Amino acid sequence: MSQVDWLSHLLKMITVTGQLEVRCVYGAPWRVAWARSAAHEIPYHVVLKGRAIIEDPETRTAKELVGGDIVLLPHGASHVLHDGSGHKPVPTHERVASAGWMLSENEAQGEHLDLLCGRFFIGPPHDRLIRNYLPTDLVVRAADGHGGEGGGSASNHLASLVGLMRKESTSDKLGSSAILDALSSALFALVLRAASESEQAPEGLLALAGHPRLAPAIGAMFADPVRPWKLPDLADLCGMSRATFMRHFQDRLGRSAADLLTDIRMSLASNALKKPAMSTEAVAETVGYQSVSAFRRVFTERMGMTPGEWRRMAREGQ
């Protein structure tokens, strides 16, 4: 089972839309701050040119971003971006572009920055799946096309995508706003692919999927979550003993294989519960539960509400 398979199954399961919100064109010194995002929102930043320091005020950690870097914050943490000089930032002025996003500029003459900022929206309740299995921040780099990686690598595809976003964000052509939002949605998938392909995949699901011996288990659970998978079955797929499989899985994901399988099933169940004609009993069977009472118990534990409560909320559009 390839990495593309598990990622395709994940993205079919959850609803992700993207939106470009602001393009920042600054000279140093500059500084911008973002408050904590709502549970179903993931902020992103694309450095087109220049450099930036991103800081997490809560953890007091900082990273340098350079041209080609793309950062996602899956947990929606508050964060600050600045030029790193420590000098008082020059005031900015904003104007709304014809495509609907905002252009923020300043008059400073220092090192130039060109930055795209936006956010992804994850349809509930799948935001919890993203928060539980992706790291606090995720940084990948779009290749410049001159490196040693093959032209088909995710980083090269990211470079092409970012190039399109740059062109559309300077264009007043018909459909620019819709095209930018569509490109933003594609950005989410390509960033996850690039992160899982990197030599040092970040913690969580991406580190797990990037492990060549564990990837078959991930693909199997996403492709056939209804199957009553047992640890020996998954260990056999990976060519490992049960104990070795459990240890490697837990080390990379921070959770057990049973936890991941249950979360996949509950996400699929939440989608099925939106269908008025589908009974709770039928939903339970669809996601691998023969006992509807067991399904109700697990769904309530994972989702914080009963299947009936979720169905009513989904119907009311909350």
N, C-alpha and C positions, 0 to 999 in steps of 0.2 A: 504494500500500500504506500503510495508516494505522499510527500508532503502536500502536494497540490490537492490530493483527495481530501485530507482532513480539513484543510483550509476551506475548500469549496463547500464541504458539508456544514462547517461552522457558519459560513457566510450565508448559506441558504436558510439556516436555522434562525439567525438573528436578522433584524432589519437595521441597516446602517445607512444613514444619509449624511452628506457633508455639505458644509457651507463656508465659503470664503467670506470673512467679515471685514478685514482691514489689511491694507498694504502700508507698511511703515517705511518711509524713505527719510533717513536721518543722517545727519553728520554728528560726530561725537562733540560734546558729551550729550548722552540721551539716557532716558530711563522710562520704562513702562511697567505697570503692575497689573496683574489679573487676580481677581478674587476667586475663591473656591467655586468650582462649577457645580451645577445641579447633578444629581446622581446619574442621570442618563446622558450626560454630555462629556465629551473628551476634547479638550483643547489641543490644537496642533499649531506648529510654527515651522515655516520653511525658510531657511536662510538662502536667499538668492545670491547675495553678494555681501562681503564684509565678514564681521565676526560679532559675536554677542556672548555675554555671560548669562546663564540662566541659573537662578537661585531659588531654593525652596526655603522659605522663612521658617517653616516648622522643623525641618531636619537640619537646617543651617548647612546645607550642602550646595555646591556650585559646580557647574560644568561649562566648559568653553565650547561654543558652537561656531563653525566656520562655513563658508560658502559651500552649498551642497548638502548641509546637514538638515535633517528633518527630525523634529522631536514631537512625540505624542505624550500626553499625560493621562493614561487610562483611568487613574483614580480621581482625576479632576482637581488635583491639589492647587492651592493658591501658589503663585510664583511671580518672580520679578525678572525682567530682562533688562540688561544695561550694558554700557560699553566697556565697563571695567576700569575706567580712569579714576573713579571716586570723586570727580568734579560735579558741581551742581549742573543738572541737566538743563539744556536750553528749552524754553517752552515750545510746544507743538501747536499746530493749527490743522484742523480737519475739514475736509469737504467730501460730500457724498458723490461717488462716481455715477455715471449714467447707468452702469450695470447693477447698482444698488449697494455695493460694498463701499467702505470708507477709505479715503486716502489720508494718511496722517504724515505730516512733514514738519521739519524744523529748519531754522536758518543757520544752524551751526556749520562750521567749515572743517571740522575734524574728520577722522576716518569715516568713510561712507558705509552705510548699511542699507540693504534692500531686503525687506522681510515680509512674507505673507503669513497672515494669522487667521485662523478660523476654528471651527469645531465640528466634530462628528456627533450625531445624535443616534443613540442606541435605543431601539424600541423596548419598553419595559415588558417583562421583567428581566430581559437578557442583559441589562447593564450589570447585574450582579455576577453573571458568568464572566464578563470582561474584567470586572474589578478583582474577582477571585483568582483569575488565571493569567493575568498580565501584570508586568511590573509597574511600579509607581511612575516611572518615566522610561521612555523607549526612544533611543536615538539611533538613526540609521543614516547612511551617507549615499547620496546619488552619485554614481560614477561619472567621471568626466569624459569617459569614452576612450581614454588613452591608457588605462590601466591594463593589468594583466588578465582581468576577468573576461570571460566570454561575452560576446554581444548579447547573448540571451539571458544574462544574469538579471536578477531582480534589481540590482543597483543601476544597471544600464537602462532598464525600463523606467525606473524612477526618474532618471535624468531626463528622459524623453517626456515623461508626464509633467515634470516640473517646468520644462521648457514650454510646453503647451499652456500651463497655468500662467506663466510669466507673460506670454504673448496675449492671452485672453484678458489678463488683468490690465493691459495697456490698450485694449481695443474697445471701441465704441460700436462694434459691429452687432448686428441683430443676433439675439440669442446668447450673448456673452455671459449673462448672469446664470442662465440654466446650464450652459456648458461648464462654467467654473464649478458649479455645485456637483455636476456629474463627475468631473475630474477629481473633485475632493473625495467623493465616495470611492473612486478607484484607488486613490492615494492610500486609503486605509488598508485595503487588501494587499497592495504592493509593499507597504511598510512591514506588515506582518510577514509576508513572504521573505523579504530581504533580511529581516531580523532572524528568522529561523534558519536562513542559509549562512549567516555569518559564523565565523570560526568561534566566536565567543557569544553564543546566543544568550539573551538575558534570562533571568529566572522565570519559572512558571511554565506554561504550556509551550512557549517557543523553545525553551531549553530542552524540553522533553521531545518535541517533534524534531529538533535538530540533532538528536542523538540517533545515529543510524540503526542501532540495535533495538531501540525502544519505539521508533517510528511505526513499525507494523502494528503494535498494540493500539496506538493512538488512532491510526487509520481504521482499524477494525471496529473500535468502539463508536467512532463517529459514523461509519458507514452502516453498521448493523447494531444499533443500540438496543433493539428489542431482544436480541439473542441473550440467553441467560449465561453471560460470560462468567467463568470462574477463573481464579488466579492461575491455576495450572494451564488453562487454555491460553491465556494471554502470555504466560511465561514461555510456553511452547512456540508461539508465533515469533517470539524474540530470540529463541534459541538459548534460553536461560533457565536456571533452576528457579523454583518458586521463591526461595529466599533471596537470591540475587536480583531477580526481577523486582520484588517488593522494595529492596533497599535502593536500587538505582531509581526507581519510579518516585519513591518518597523524597530522595535527595534532590532530584531535579524539579519536581512539581511542588513539594511541600505538602502534598495531599496524597491519599491513596488512590489506586485505580478504581476502587469501588466508589469513592467520592466523586471522581470525574464522571464515571458512568451514570451515577445518580443525577448529577447536575445536567448532563446531556439529556437524559430522559425527562427531567422536570421542565427543561426549556422546550422540548418538543411537545410535552403535555400542555404547557401554557398556550402554545399556538393552537393546538387542537381544541382546547376549551373555548376558544373564540367562535367556534362553529356552533350555531344554535341547535342544529339538528343532531349533534353528536352528544350522546349521554356520557356522564362521568364514568360509567362502567365501560363503555366503548373506548373512551380515552385511556383508561387504565390498561386495558388489554392491548391497545395500540402501542403503548410504550413499555410493554413487557411485564405487566402486573396481572396475575390471575386473581388476586384478592383486591377488591375495590377499597376495602377498609385499610389495607396496607398502603395502597396508593394514596388515599386521603391523608394518612398519617405522615408519610414521607413528604408529600407536596406541602402540607402545612408547616412541617419542620423547616423545609428549605426555602419556601416562599414567604413565610410569615403570615399566611392567610389560607383559608380552605379553598378547594377547587371552586366551590360555589361562589365564594366572595370574589375570587379572581375573575370568574366568568361575568359576574355583575359589573365589576369595575371596567372590564374590557368592553362590555356592551354600552356602558355609559361614556366610554371614551376618555376615562381618567388615566 
